[in-house]
Amino acid sequence: METRQNTLETEEAPKKKNYTFVIILCVLIAIGGTWGYTKYNHGLHHEETDDAQIDANISPVIPRISGYVTEIKVKDNQTVKKGDTLIVLDNRDQLIKLEQAKAGLAGSQGSLVVANATTNASQASGITYQANVSIVEAQIEEAKVNVWRANQDFARYENLIKDHSITQQEFEQASATKQRAERQLAVLVAQKNAAERQAKAAGSQTRATSVQTNVANANIKARQAEIANAELNLSYTVITAPTDGRVSKVNAQVGQYLQAGQSLFSIISTNEPWVVANFKETQLTKMKLGQKVKIHVDAYPDHEFEAKVASFSPATGARFALLPPDNASGNFVKVVQRLPVRIEFTQAKDERIAELRPGMNVFVDVELN
């Protein structure tokens, strides 16, 4: 009887309610709502992507001439400065070519000396022949006067001989003087013609030797160019670093024959790396040059880098593919394209920047306002 009474009292007592579940649910809803609002508000003022990598200048090391490797002065992953010697090639062939070019220059210079001497001699001969022409012309003028006077005397004597005013001997002397003056004039005219021909020949010789001088000068310039080319090729036997950076795997061995233009290895610049972030085209609406960017590198998750938007690619990444898509052929399926965006670091004194390597994955957060 007492047991039944106790049971009734127990059923009539008010049941205690458990509020723990309700409290936890409310807390979770509050946290979820706060997180959702934060992400929503963040999405209104930021654009993010994890499709981004570190990039840097990569300079290939390529020999300009062919030759055998005699010495390798760098190792894999070594840090080098611009101008440091990387590889030395056998330079004996280039030294021989340089000596040949110098010998050719000496020969051309000797030819120039000979041509100048011949030109000077021809010019002197031309001056002498021209002077002879002038002298003969003066003599011809004098001979013409003698011929005129002899003709006048002969005409008078011819009239006098008719009157027997002079003797036959005097008439013959006048006739002989006339003939002698005429022959003297003819001789002088012939001498003048010969002197003019000699002067003309001397002028032709002078012009010819002048051409030889020009040819010799041209040969000298050609030999000088050959020397410059030989010296340049000789300098190419020492392959130097084109920039500061770190050497990749060195694909060369002592004694190996290298072809001109053969890619040996690369030097990755450690100066001013940048980030290439591939944003969806729908994310570019509010992005502008100069906007602040926060970068997190997977290799250094606890470090935040500061940067800015530097430039936008002129075309989407698909356009630069080996086989770019052609939407005009086949069935069209719209695919959201990505545009490479260059992002540059703004904290030059950040020591972590020097530790970044091309190809590292990063997370990019662009502040739109």
C-alpha positions as CSV (number, residue, x, y, z in Angstrom):
1,M,0.0,0.0,0.0
2,E,2.8,2.4,0.9
3,T,4.6,1.5,-2.3
4,R,1.6,2.4,-4.5
5,Q,1.3,5.6,-2.6
6,N,4.9,6.5,-3.2
7,T,4.5,5.8,-6.9
8,L,1.6,8.1,-7.2
9,E,3.5,10.9,-5.5
10,T,6.4,10.4,-7.9
11,E,4.1,10.7,-10.9
12,E,2.5,13.8,-9.6
13,A,5.9,15.5,-9.0
14,P,6.8,18.0,-11.9
15,K,9.3,16.5,-14.4
16,K,12.7,18.3,-14.5
17,K,13.6,19.7,-18.0
18,N,17.2,19.4,-19.5
19,Y,18.3,22.7,-21.2
20,T,21.9,21.6,-22.1
21,F,21.0,20.6,-25.6
22,V,19.1,23.8,-26.2
23,I,22.0,25.9,-25.0
24,I,24.5,24.0,-27.1
25,L,22.2,24.3,-30.2
26,C,21.8,28.1,-29.6
27,V,25.6,28.5,-29.3
28,L,26.2,26.5,-32.5
29,I,23.6,28.6,-34.3
30,A,25.2,31.8,-33.0
31,I,28.7,30.6,-34.0
32,G,27.5,29.4,-37.4
33,G,25.6,32.7,-38.0
34,T,28.6,34.8,-37.0
35,W,30.9,32.7,-39.2
36,G,28.5,32.9,-42.1
37,Y,28.0,36.6,-41.8
38,T,31.8,37.1,-41.5
39,K,32.4,35.1,-44.6
40,Y,29.6,36.8,-46.4
41,N,30.9,40.3,-45.4
42,H,34.4,39.2,-46.3
43,G,33.3,38.0,-49.7
44,L,31.8,41.4,-50.4
45,H,35.1,43.1,-49.9
46,H,37.7,40.5,-50.9
47,E,38.5,38.1,-53.7
48,E,40.5,34.9,-52.9
49,T,42.1,32.1,-54.8
50,D,44.5,29.3,-54.1
51,D,45.2,28.8,-57.8
52,A,48.4,30.8,-57.5
53,Q,52.2,30.2,-57.5
54,I,55.4,32.0,-56.9
55,D,57.2,33.1,-60.1
56,A,60.6,34.6,-60.9
57,N,62.9,35.3,-63.8
58,I,64.6,32.2,-65.0
59,S,67.6,32.9,-67.2
60,P,68.9,30.0,-69.4
61,V,72.7,29.4,-69.6
62,I,73.4,28.8,-73.3
63,P,76.9,28.7,-75.0
64,R,77.2,31.1,-77.9
65,I,79.9,28.9,-79.6
66,S,80.6,25.2,-79.9
67,G,83.5,23.7,-78.0
68,Y,84.8,21.2,-75.4
69,V,84.3,21.9,-71.7
70,T,87.6,22.3,-69.9
71,E,86.4,23.5,-66.5
72,I,83.1,23.7,-64.6
73,K,83.2,26.3,-61.8
74,V,79.6,25.8,-60.3
75,K,77.6,23.1,-58.7
76,D,73.9,22.3,-58.4
77,N,71.9,24.9,-56.4
78,Q,74.9,27.2,-56.0
79,T,74.3,30.9,-55.5
80,V,76.1,33.1,-58.1
81,K,76.4,36.8,-58.9
82,K,76.1,38.4,-62.3
83,G,79.4,38.0,-64.2
84,D,80.6,35.0,-62.2
85,T,82.4,32.3,-64.4
86,L,80.3,29.2,-64.8
87,I,81.9,27.1,-67.5
88,V,85.2,27.4,-69.4
89,L,85.5,26.0,-73.0
90,D,88.7,25.1,-74.9
91,N,89.8,28.3,-76.6
92,R,92.7,27.1,-78.8
93,D,90.7,27.3,-82.0
94,Q,89.6,30.8,-81.2
95,L,93.2,31.9,-80.5
96,I,94.3,30.6,-83.9
97,K,91.5,32.4,-85.7
98,L,92.4,35.6,-83.8
99,E,96.1,35.3,-84.9
100,Q,94.9,34.6,-88.5
101,A,92.8,37.7,-88.4
102,K,95.7,39.8,-87.1
103,A,98.0,38.5,-89.9
104,G,95.3,39.4,-92.5
105,L,95.1,42.9,-91.1
106,A,98.9,43.3,-91.3
107,G,98.8,42.1,-95.0
108,S,96.0,44.6,-95.8
109,Q,97.9,47.4,-94.1
110,G,100.9,46.6,-96.3
111,S,98.7,46.6,-99.4
112,L,97.5,50.1,-98.4
113,V,101.0,51.4,-98.0
114,V,101.9,50.1,-101.5
115,A,98.7,51.5,-103.0
116,N,99.4,54.9,-101.4
117,A,103.0,54.9,-102.7
118,T,101.8,54.0,-106.2
119,T,99.1,56.7,-106.1
120,N,101.7,59.3,-105.0
121,A,104.1,58.3,-107.8
122,S,101.3,58.4,-110.4
123,Q,100.2,61.8,-109.2
124,A,103.8,63.1,-109.4
125,S,104.1,61.6,-112.9
126,G,100.9,63.3,-113.9
127,I,102.1,66.6,-112.6
128,T,105.4,66.2,-114.6
129,Y,103.6,65.3,-117.8
130,Q,101.2,68.2,-117.4
131,A,104.1,70.5,-116.9
132,N,105.7,69.1,-120.1
133,V,102.5,69.8,-121.9
134,S,102.6,73.5,-120.8
135,I,106.2,73.8,-121.8
136,V,105.6,72.3,-125.3
137,E,102.5,74.6,-125.7
138,A,104.8,77.6,-125.0
139,Q,107.3,76.3,-127.5
140,I,104.6,75.8,-130.1
141,E,103.5,79.4,-129.8
142,E,107.1,80.5,-130.3
143,A,107.4,78.1,-133.3
144,K,104.2,79.5,-134.8
145,V,105.8,83.0,-134.7
146,N,108.9,81.6,-136.4
147,V,106.8,80.0,-139.1
148,W,104.9,83.2,-139.7
149,R,108.1,85.2,-140.0
150,A,109.7,82.6,-142.2
151,N,106.7,82.7,-144.5
152,Q,106.9,86.5,-144.6
153,D,110.6,86.4,-145.5
154,F,110.1,83.7,-148.0
155,A,107.3,85.7,-149.8
156,R,109.6,88.8,-150.0
157,Y,112.5,86.8,-151.2
158,E,110.2,85.1,-153.8
159,N,109.4,88.5,-155.2
160,L,113.0,89.7,-155.1
161,I,114.3,86.6,-156.9
162,K,112.0,87.4,-159.8
163,D,113.6,90.8,-160.1
164,H,117.0,89.3,-159.6
165,S,117.5,91.6,-156.6
166,I,118.8,88.8,-154.6
167,T,120.9,85.8,-155.4
168,Q,119.6,82.3,-155.7
169,Q,121.5,81.3,-152.6
170,E,119.7,83.8,-150.5
171,F,116.4,82.6,-151.8
172,E,117.2,79.0,-151.0
173,Q,118.2,80.0,-147.5
174,A,114.8,81.7,-147.0
175,S,113.1,78.6,-148.4
176,A,115.1,76.4,-146.1
177,T,114.3,78.6,-143.1
178,K,110.6,78.4,-143.8
179,Q,110.7,74.6,-144.1
180,R,112.8,74.3,-141.0
181,A,110.3,76.4,-139.0
182,E,107.3,74.4,-140.3
183,R,109.0,71.1,-139.4
184,Q,109.9,72.5,-136.0
185,L,106.2,73.4,-135.4
186,A,105.1,69.9,-136.5
187,V,107.6,68.3,-134.1
188,L,106.4,70.4,-131.2
189,V,102.8,69.6,-132.0
190,A,103.7,65.9,-132.0
191,Q,105.5,66.3,-128.7
192,K,102.5,68.0,-127.2
193,N,100.2,65.2,-128.3
194,A,102.5,62.7,-126.8
195,A,102.8,64.6,-123.5
196,E,99.0,64.9,-123.3
197,R,98.6,61.2,-123.8
198,Q,101.2,60.6,-121.1
199,A,99.4,63.0,-118.8
200,K,96.1,61.2,-119.5
201,A,97.7,57.8,-118.9
202,A,99.1,59.1,-115.6
203,G,95.7,60.4,-114.6
204,S,94.1,57.0,-115.4
205,Q,96.9,55.3,-113.3
206,T,96.2,57.7,-110.5
207,R,92.5,56.9,-110.5
208,A,93.3,53.2,-110.7
209,T,95.7,53.4,-107.7
210,S,93.1,55.4,-105.8
211,V,90.6,52.6,-106.3
212,Q,93.3,50.2,-105.1
213,T,93.7,52.4,-102.0
214,N,89.9,52.2,-101.4
215,V,90.0,48.5,-101.8
216,A,92.9,48.3,-99.3
217,N,91.0,50.4,-96.8
218,A,88.0,48.2,-97.2
219,N,90.1,45.1,-96.7
220,I,91.6,46.7,-93.5
221,K,88.1,47.3,-92.2
222,A,87.1,43.7,-93.1
223,R,90.2,42.4,-91.3
224,Q,89.5,44.6,-88.3
225,A,85.9,43.2,-88.2
226,E,87.4,39.7,-88.3
227,I,89.6,40.5,-85.4
228,A,86.7,41.9,-83.4
229,N,84.7,38.8,-84.2
230,A,87.6,36.5,-83.2
231,E,88.0,38.4,-79.9
232,L,84.3,38.2,-79.3
233,N,84.3,34.4,-79.9
234,L,87.3,34.1,-77.7
235,S,85.4,35.8,-74.9
236,Y,82.5,33.4,-75.4
237,T,84.7,30.5,-74.4
238,V,84.2,31.8,-70.8
239,I,80.5,31.4,-70.0
240,T,79.4,33.8,-67.2
241,A,76.2,34.2,-65.1
242,P,73.8,36.6,-66.9
243,T,72.2,37.6,-63.5
244,D,72.2,37.1,-59.8
245,G,70.5,33.9,-58.7
246,R,70.7,30.2,-57.9
247,V,71.9,27.6,-60.3
248,S,69.7,24.7,-61.2
249,K,71.0,21.2,-62.0
250,V,74.2,21.6,-64.1
251,N,73.9,19.4,-67.2
252,A,77.5,19.5,-68.3
253,Q,80.7,17.5,-67.7
254,V,84.4,18.2,-68.3
255,G,85.3,17.0,-71.8
256,Q,81.8,17.2,-73.1
257,Y,81.3,18.9,-76.5
258,L,78.8,21.6,-76.4
259,Q,76.8,22.9,-79.4
260,A,76.1,26.6,-79.8
261,G,72.6,27.3,-78.5
262,Q,72.5,24.1,-76.4
263,S,70.6,24.7,-73.1
264,L,72.8,23.7,-70.2
265,F,71.0,24.8,-67.1
266,S,69.2,27.8,-65.7
267,I,69.8,30.5,-63.1
268,I,66.7,31.4,-61.1
269,S,66.8,35.0,-60.0
270,T,66.4,35.6,-56.3
271,N,65.6,39.3,-56.8
272,E,62.0,40.4,-56.6
273,P,59.9,37.3,-57.1
274,W,56.2,37.8,-57.8
275,V,53.0,35.9,-57.7
276,V,50.8,34.8,-60.6
277,A,47.3,34.2,-59.4
278,N,44.7,32.7,-61.8
279,F,41.4,34.3,-60.9
280,K,38.1,33.3,-62.4
281,E,36.7,35.8,-64.9
282,T,33.8,36.4,-62.6
283,Q,36.1,37.5,-59.8
284,L,37.6,40.4,-61.8
285,T,34.6,42.7,-61.7
286,K,35.9,44.9,-58.9
287,M,39.6,44.1,-59.1
288,K,41.8,47.1,-60.0
289,L,45.5,47.9,-60.2
290,G,47.2,48.8,-57.0
291,Q,44.8,47.0,-54.6
292,K,46.3,45.6,-51.5
293,V,46.9,41.8,-51.4
294,K,47.6,39.4,-48.5
295,I,49.5,36.3,-49.4
296,H,50.0,33.1,-47.5
297,V,52.6,30.7,-48.8
298,D,52.0,27.0,-48.1
299,A,55.7,26.6,-47.1
300,Y,55.4,29.3,-44.5
301,P,51.7,29.2,-43.3
302,D,52.3,31.4,-40.2
303,H,53.8,34.3,-42.2
304,E,51.7,36.8,-44.0
305,F,53.2,38.7,-47.0
306,E,51.9,42.1,-48.2
307,A,51.6,42.8,-51.9
308,K,49.6,44.6,-54.5
309,V,47.9,44.0,-57.8
310,A,50.5,44.9,-60.5
311,S,49.0,43.9,-63.8
312,F,46.4,41.8,-65.6
313,S,47.2,39.3,-68.4
314,P,46.0,40.5,-71.9
315,A,44.3,37.1,-72.4
316,T,43.1,34.1,-70.4
317,G,45.4,31.2,-69.7
318,A,43.6,29.0,-72.2
319,R,44.5,31.4,-75.1
320,F,48.2,30.7,-74.4
321,A,47.8,26.9,-74.4
322,L,49.4,24.8,-77.1
323,L,46.0,23.9,-78.4
324,P,43.7,26.8,-77.5
325,P,40.0,25.9,-77.3
326,D,37.8,26.7,-80.4
327,N,34.2,27.1,-79.4
328,A,33.1,27.4,-83.0
329,S,33.7,23.7,-83.6
330,G,31.6,20.9,-82.0
331,N,29.1,21.3,-79.1
332,F,29.6,24.4,-77.0
333,V,30.0,24.0,-73.2
334,K,30.5,27.2,-71.3
335,V,33.6,26.9,-69.0
336,V,34.5,29.7,-66.6
337,Q,37.9,31.0,-67.7
338,R,40.8,32.1,-65.5
339,L,42.9,35.2,-66.1
340,P,46.5,35.3,-64.8
341,V,47.1,38.3,-62.5
342,R,50.6,39.5,-61.6
343,I,50.9,40.4,-57.9
344,E,54.1,42.0,-56.6
345,F,55.4,42.1,-53.0
346,T,55.5,45.5,-51.4
347,Q,57.7,44.7,-48.4
348,A,61.2,44.7,-49.9
349,K,62.8,44.2,-46.4
350,D,60.9,41.0,-45.7
351,E,63.6,38.4,-45.3
352,R,61.2,35.6,-46.1
353,I,60.9,36.9,-49.7
354,A,64.4,35.7,-50.4
355,E,63.4,32.2,-49.4
356,L,60.5,31.9,-51.9
357,R,61.0,29.6,-54.9
358,P,59.2,29.7,-58.2
359,G,56.4,27.2,-58.3
360,M,55.5,27.3,-54.6
361,N,51.7,27.3,-54.0
362,V,50.2,30.4,-52.3
363,F,46.8,31.6,-51.1
364,V,45.9,35.1,-52.4
365,D,43.4,37.5,-50.7
366,V,42.7,40.8,-52.6
367,E,41.2,43.7,-50.7
368,L,38.6,45.2,-53.1
369,N,38.2,48.5,-51.2
